[in-house]
């Protein structure tokens, strides 16, 4: 009788360990959890291009995601609404200039982590001026931070795989809907400095609901 009880207990322990292992393996095969969704309504000159919906990886990079979410809603009294995509490079990325979008943590904040890589198009990543300078972008390349320094939470959306940026820029979200708008932005006529001839602006921005359990992104 005692041996049967030991067998049952051992079997249940093995079953429990196996269940935990399988659950962890299943979780690992999923992408990062999307905890928040925000939107940008985009205009090109006088033309309305449509809406881009972005999912933020708040479990993997909570500080970076929260900074972007708060700037999208404008709840701190400043944010992305009215700012422009000032740098557009075909087969690379589109970059938001972050005007009005200083970091909610102060002038700049450090790189949170580099767990996520630039493995596909449609990923959201932080622009910077070097290590631990998220929210800080120099107005003139090569100058030290003085009166020419601008505090803006610039970001970019990839349009191809950009693996050379891994370990240098923090990936913190992805385009969930409206990638065709990203395509349109990527292909607008540009002038010097890869700046669109007609301004591409975030006319309106805000937050959308996400299920309490979140959404897992695709790997």
C-alpha positions as CSV (number, residue, x, y, z in Angstrom):
1,X,0.0,0.0,0.0
2,X,2.8,2.4,1.0
3,X,4.6,1.7,-2.3
4,X,1.5,2.5,-4.3
5,X,1.1,5.8,-2.5
6,X,4.8,6.6,-3.2
7,X,4.2,5.7,-6.8
8,X,1.1,7.9,-7.1
9,X,2.9,10.9,-5.4
10,X,5.9,10.5,-7.6
11,X,3.7,10.3,-10.7
12,X,1.8,13.4,-9.7
13,X,5.1,15.3,-9.1
14,X,6.4,14.3,-12.5
15,X,3.1,15.3,-14.1
16,X,3.2,18.7,-12.3
17,X,6.8,19.3,-13.5
18,X,5.9,18.2,-17.0
19,X,2.9,20.6,-17.0
20,X,5.0,23.5,-15.9
21,X,7.7,22.7,-18.5
22,X,5.1,22.5,-21.3
23,X,3.5,25.7,-20.2
24,X,6.8,27.5,-20.2
25,X,7.7,26.0,-23.6
26,X,4.4,27.1,-25.0
27,X,4.9,30.7,-23.6
28,X,8.4,30.8,-25.1
29,X,7.1,30.0,-28.6
30,X,4.8,33.0,-28.4
31,X,6.0,36.5,-29.1
32,X,6.3,39.3,-26.5
33,X,3.0,40.3,-24.8
34,X,1.2,43.3,-26.1
35,X,-0.1,45.2,-23.1
36,X,-1.2,48.4,-24.7
37,X,-2.4,49.7,-28.1
38,X,-2.1,53.2,-29.4
39,X,-3.0,54.8,-32.7
40,X,-1.7,57.5,-35.0
41,X,-4.0,59.2,-37.6
42,X,-1.7,60.3,-40.4
43,X,-1.9,63.1,-42.9
44,X,0.4,63.8,-45.9
45,X,0.0,67.5,-46.7
46,X,-3.7,68.0,-46.9
47,X,-4.4,64.3,-47.6
48,X,-5.6,61.9,-44.9
49,X,-3.6,58.7,-45.2
50,X,-5.4,56.7,-42.5
51,X,-4.7,55.1,-39.1
52,X,-1.7,53.1,-37.8
53,X,-2.4,51.0,-34.8
54,X,0.6,50.0,-32.7
55,X,1.0,47.4,-30.0
56,X,3.4,48.0,-27.1
57,X,5.5,45.3,-25.4
58,X,4.8,46.4,-21.8
59,X,6.0,43.2,-20.2
60,X,9.4,43.0,-21.9
61,X,10.2,46.8,-21.9
62,X,7.7,48.4,-19.5
63,X,9.5,51.8,-19.1
64,X,10.0,52.3,-22.8
65,X,6.4,51.2,-23.6
66,X,4.9,53.4,-20.9
67,X,6.9,56.4,-22.2
68,X,5.5,55.9,-25.7
69,X,1.9,55.2,-24.5
70,X,1.8,58.4,-22.4
71,X,3.2,60.5,-25.2
72,X,0.6,59.0,-27.6
73,X,-2.3,59.9,-25.2
74,X,-0.8,63.3,-24.3
75,X,-1.9,62.8,-20.7
76,X,1.2,64.5,-19.3
77,X,0.4,67.7,-21.2
78,X,2.8,67.0,-24.1
79,X,3.1,64.2,-26.7
80,X,3.3,63.1,-30.3
81,X,0.1,64.6,-31.6
82,X,1.0,67.2,-34.2
83,X,4.6,65.9,-34.7
84,X,5.9,64.7,-38.0
85,X,7.8,61.8,-39.7
86,X,10.8,63.9,-40.6
87,X,13.1,61.1,-41.9
88,X,12.0,58.5,-44.4
89,X,14.4,56.0,-46.0
90,X,13.1,53.4,-48.4
91,X,14.0,49.8,-47.5
92,X,15.0,50.9,-44.0
93,X,12.6,52.8,-41.8
94,X,10.3,55.8,-41.2
95,X,11.3,58.0,-38.3
96,X,9.1,60.3,-36.1
97,X,10.7,63.5,-35.0
98,X,9.2,63.4,-31.6
99,X,8.5,67.2,-31.4
100,X,6.7,67.8,-28.2
101,X,7.4,64.2,-27.1
102,X,10.1,64.7,-24.5
103,X,10.6,61.7,-22.3
104,X,8.1,61.4,-19.4
105,X,11.2,60.4,-17.2
106,X,13.0,63.7,-17.8
107,X,15.4,64.8,-20.5
108,X,16.6,61.2,-21.4
109,X,16.4,57.7,-20.1
110,X,18.7,54.6,-20.4
111,X,18.4,51.7,-22.8
112,X,16.0,49.4,-20.9
113,X,17.2,46.1,-22.5
114,X,17.9,44.6,-25.9
115,X,16.0,41.4,-25.5
116,X,14.0,42.0,-28.7
117,X,15.7,42.2,-32.1
118,X,14.9,44.0,-35.3
119,X,13.8,40.7,-37.1
120,X,11.1,42.0,-39.4
121,X,9.4,45.0,-40.9
122,X,6.8,46.8,-38.8
123,X,8.7,46.9,-35.5
124,X,8.8,50.0,-33.3
125,X,12.2,51.0,-31.9
126,X,13.7,54.0,-30.1
127,X,15.9,56.4,-32.0
128,X,18.9,57.8,-29.9
129,X,22.1,59.7,-30.0
130,X,24.2,56.8,-28.6
131,X,24.1,54.6,-25.5
132,X,21.5,55.4,-22.9
133,X,20.2,58.5,-24.7
134,X,16.5,57.6,-25.4
135,X,14.6,60.9,-25.5
136,X,17.7,62.8,-26.5
137,X,18.5,63.7,-30.1
138,X,21.1,66.1,-31.3
139,X,20.1,68.9,-33.6
140,X,23.5,68.8,-35.2
141,X,25.4,65.6,-35.5
142,X,28.8,65.6,-33.7
143,X,28.0,68.5,-31.3
144,X,28.1,68.1,-27.6
145,X,24.8,68.6,-25.7
146,X,24.4,72.3,-25.3
147,X,22.0,74.8,-26.8
148,X,21.9,72.7,-29.9
149,X,20.5,69.8,-28.0
150,X,16.9,68.7,-28.4
151,X,15.0,66.5,-26.0
152,X,12.6,64.4,-28.1
153,X,11.4,60.8,-27.8
154,X,12.1,60.0,-31.4
155,X,11.2,56.6,-32.7
156,X,11.2,54.6,-35.9
157,X,9.2,51.9,-37.6
158,X,11.2,49.4,-39.6
159,X,10.3,48.6,-43.2
160,X,12.8,45.7,-43.6
161,X,14.9,43.5,-41.2
162,X,17.5,45.8,-39.6
163,X,19.7,43.4,-37.6
164,X,22.6,45.8,-37.5
165,X,20.6,47.9,-35.0
166,X,20.4,45.0,-32.6
167,X,22.0,45.9,-29.2
168,X,21.9,49.6,-30.1
169,X,18.2,50.5,-30.3
170,X,15.4,49.2,-28.0
171,X,12.6,47.4,-29.8
172,X,9.4,48.0,-27.8
173,X,6.4,47.5,-30.1
174,X,5.0,46.6,-33.5
175,X,2.4,47.8,-36.1
176,X,-0.8,45.8,-35.6
177,X,-3.0,47.5,-38.2
178,X,-2.4,50.0,-41.0
179,X,1.0,48.8,-42.3
180,X,-0.2,50.0,-45.7
181,X,0.0,53.5,-44.3
182,X,3.6,52.8,-43.3
183,X,4.1,51.7,-47.0
184,X,2.6,55.0,-48.2
185,X,4.9,57.0,-45.9
186,X,7.9,55.1,-47.1
187,X,7.1,56.0,-50.7
188,X,6.3,59.7,-50.4
189,X,8.5,62.1,-52.4
190,X,11.5,63.3,-50.3
191,X,13.9,66.2,-50.4
192,X,17.3,66.7,-48.8
193,X,18.0,64.8,-45.6
194,X,15.4,62.2,-46.5
195,X,12.7,64.7,-45.4
196,X,9.3,64.4,-47.0
197,X,8.6,67.2,-49.4
198,X,5.1,67.5,-48.0
199,X,4.9,67.1,-44.2
200,X,3.7,63.7,-43.0
201,X,2.1,64.4,-39.6
202,X,0.4,62.6,-36.7
203,X,-2.8,64.6,-36.8
204,X,-4.3,62.7,-33.9
205,X,-3.1,60.1,-31.5
206,X,-4.5,58.1,-28.6
207,X,-5.0,54.8,-26.8
208,X,-7.2,51.8,-27.6
209,X,-8.4,49.0,-25.4
210,X,-6.5,45.7,-25.0
211,X,-8.0,42.6,-23.3
212,X,-6.9,42.3,-19.7
213,X,-4.9,39.2,-20.5
214,X,-3.0,41.0,-23.2
215,X,-2.2,39.9,-26.7
216,X,0.8,37.8,-27.7
217,X,2.7,39.1,-30.8
218,X,3.8,36.8,-33.5
219,X,7.5,35.8,-33.5
